[in-house]
């Protein structure tokens, strides 16, 4: 019974980690580009 609660939780956590790890650099790069554009 515990597996039915544990396995989806692990999958959800791993998916959230993957999406955050891939989206964070994109957000960071876009912020850096905006700062460089604001300096010029």
DSSP file (Angstrom, degrees, kcal/mol; ACC not computed):
  #  RESIDUE AA STRUCTURE BP1 BP2  ACC     N-H-->O    O-->H-N    N-H-->O    O-->H-N    TCO  KAPPA ALPHA  PHI   PSI    X-CA   Y-CA   Z-CA
    1    1 A X     >        0   0    0      0, 0.0     4,-0.6     0, 0.0     3,-0.3   0.000 360.0 360.0 360.0 -36.1    0.0    0.0    0.0
    2    2 A X  H >>  +     0   0    0      1,-0.2     4,-2.5     2,-0.2     3,-0.9   0.849 360.0  60.9 -66.9 -32.5    2.9    2.4    0.8
    3    3 A X  H 3> S+     0   0    0      1,-0.3     4,-2.8     2,-0.2     5,-0.4   0.870  95.7  60.3 -62.9 -36.2    4.3    1.9   -2.7
    4    4 A X  H 34 S+     0   0    0     -3,-0.3     4,-0.4     1,-0.2    -1,-0.3   0.765 115.1  35.3 -64.9 -23.6    1.2    3.2   -4.4
    5    5 A X  H <X S+     0   0    0     -3,-0.9     4,-1.0    -4,-0.6    -2,-0.2   0.782 120.0  48.8 -93.2 -34.2    1.8    6.5   -2.5
    6    6 A X  H  X S+     0   0    0     -4,-2.5     4,-2.3     2,-0.2     5,-0.2   0.912 105.3  53.7 -76.7 -44.7    5.6    6.5   -2.7
    7    7 A X  H  X S+     0   0    0     -4,-2.8     4,-2.4     1,-0.2     5,-0.2   0.929 109.9  45.6 -62.9 -49.1    6.2    5.7   -6.3
    8    8 A X  H  > S+     0   0    0     -4,-0.4     4,-2.7    -5,-0.4    -1,-0.2   0.877 112.5  53.7 -61.2 -34.6    4.1    8.6   -7.8
    9    9 A X  H  X S+     0   0    0     -4,-1.0     4,-2.3     2,-0.2    -1,-0.2   0.907 109.7  46.7 -64.6 -42.3    5.6   11.0   -5.3
   10   10 A X  H  X S+     0   0    0     -4,-2.3     4,-2.5     2,-0.2    -2,-0.2   0.908 113.7  48.4 -65.7 -42.6    9.1   10.0   -6.4
   11   11 A X  H  X S+     0   0    0     -4,-2.4     4,-2.4     2,-0.2    -2,-0.2   0.924 112.4  48.5 -63.6 -44.3    8.2   10.4  -10.1
   12   12 A X  H  X S+     0   0    0     -4,-2.7     4,-2.4     1,-0.2    -2,-0.2   0.904 112.2  49.0 -63.0 -41.9    6.6   13.8   -9.4
   13   13 A X  H  X S+     0   0    0     -4,-2.3     4,-2.4     2,-0.2    -1,-0.2   0.913 112.0  48.0 -64.9 -42.7    9.6   15.0   -7.5
   14   14 A X  H  X S+     0   0    0     -4,-2.5     4,-2.5     2,-0.2    -2,-0.2   0.891 112.2  49.6 -66.3 -38.6   12.0   13.8  -10.2
   15   15 A X  H  X S+     0   0    0     -4,-2.4     4,-2.5     2,-0.2    -2,-0.2   0.918 111.8  48.4 -65.7 -42.7    9.9   15.5  -12.9
   16   16 A X  H  X S+     0   0    0     -4,-2.4     4,-2.4     2,-0.2    -2,-0.2   0.901 112.0  49.7 -63.8 -40.3    9.8   18.7  -11.0
   17   17 A X  H  X S+     0   0    0     -4,-2.4     4,-2.6     2,-0.2    -2,-0.2   0.923 111.5  48.6 -63.4 -44.3   13.6   18.6  -10.4
   18   18 A X  H  X S+     0   0    0     -4,-2.5     4,-1.8     1,-0.2    -2,-0.2   0.921 113.3  46.4 -63.1 -44.0   14.2   18.0  -14.1
   19   19 A X  H  X S+     0   0    0     -4,-2.5     4,-2.3     1,-0.2     5,-0.2   0.894 114.4  47.2 -68.1 -38.3   11.9   20.8  -15.2
   20   20 A X  H  X S+     0   0    0     -4,-2.4     4,-2.3     1,-0.2    -1,-0.2   0.891 111.4  51.4 -69.4 -38.2   13.4   23.2  -12.7
   21   21 A X  H  X S+     0   0    0     -4,-2.6     4,-0.7    -5,-0.2    -1,-0.2   0.839 116.4  40.7 -67.6 -32.0   17.0   22.3  -13.7
   22   22 A X  H  X S+     0   0    0     -4,-1.8     4,-0.7    -5,-0.2    -2,-0.2   0.817 118.9  44.5 -85.2 -31.1   16.2   22.9  -17.3
   23   23 A X  H  X S+     0   0    0     -4,-2.3     4,-2.3    -5,-0.2     5,-0.2   0.805 102.4  65.8 -84.0 -29.3   14.1   26.0  -16.9
   24   24 A X  H  X S+     0   0    0     -4,-2.3     4,-2.6     1,-0.2     5,-0.2   0.926 101.2  47.0 -62.1 -47.5   16.4   27.8  -14.4
   25   25 A X  H  X S+     0   0    0     -4,-0.7     4,-2.8     1,-0.2    -1,-0.2   0.871 112.1  52.3 -62.1 -34.4   19.4   28.2  -16.8
   26   26 A X  H  X S+     0   0    0     -4,-0.7     4,-2.2     2,-0.2    -2,-0.2   0.926 111.8  45.0 -66.2 -44.2   17.0   29.6  -19.4
   27   27 A X  H  X S+     0   0    0     -4,-2.3     4,-2.0     2,-0.2    -2,-0.2   0.902 114.7  49.6 -64.1 -41.1   15.5   32.1  -17.0
   28   28 A X  H  X S+     0   0    0     -4,-2.6     4,-2.3    -5,-0.2    -2,-0.2   0.920 111.2  48.1 -64.8 -44.7   19.1   33.0  -15.8
   29   29 A X  H  X S+     0   0    0     -4,-2.8     4,-2.3     1,-0.2    -1,-0.2   0.894 111.3  50.1 -64.8 -39.8   20.4   33.5  -19.3
   30   30 A X  H  X S+     0   0    0     -4,-2.2     4,-2.0     2,-0.2    -1,-0.2   0.880 110.6  50.2 -66.5 -36.6   17.4   35.7  -20.3
   31   31 A X  H  X S+     0   0    0     -4,-2.0     4,-2.1     2,-0.2    -2,-0.2   0.898 110.3  49.8 -67.0 -40.1   17.9   37.8  -17.2
   32   32 A X  H  X S+     0   0    0     -4,-2.3     4,-2.4     1,-0.2    -2,-0.2   0.902 110.0  50.8 -64.7 -40.8   21.6   38.2  -18.0
   33   33 A X  H  X S+     0   0    0     -4,-2.3     4,-2.3     1,-0.2    -1,-0.2   0.897 109.0  51.3 -63.9 -39.5   20.7   39.3  -21.6
   34   34 A X  H  X S+     0   0    0     -4,-2.0     4,-2.0     2,-0.2    -1,-0.2   0.898 110.0  49.5 -64.9 -39.6   18.2   41.8  -20.3
   35   35 A X  H  X S+     0   0    0     -4,-2.1     4,-1.8     2,-0.2    -2,-0.2   0.912 111.3  48.8 -65.1 -42.2   20.9   43.3  -18.0
   36   36 A X  H  X S+     0   0    0     -4,-2.4     4,-1.4     1,-0.2    -2,-0.2   0.884 112.1  49.0 -64.8 -37.9   23.4   43.5  -20.9
   37   37 A X  H  < S+     0   0    0     -4,-2.3    -1,-0.2     1,-0.2    -2,-0.2   0.858 109.7  52.1 -69.0 -34.7   20.8   45.2  -23.1
   38   38 A X  H  < S+     0   0    0     -4,-2.0    -2,-0.2     1,-0.2    -1,-0.2   0.833 105.1  56.0 -71.2 -31.6   20.0   47.7  -20.3
   39   39 A X  H  <        0   0    0     -4,-1.8    -1,-0.2     1,-0.2    -2,-0.2   0.882 360.0 360.0 -67.2 -37.9   23.7   48.6  -19.9
   40   40 A X     <        0   0    0     -4,-1.4    -1,-0.2    -5,-0.1    -2,-0.2   0.484 360.0 360.0 -77.0 360.0   24.0   49.6  -23.6
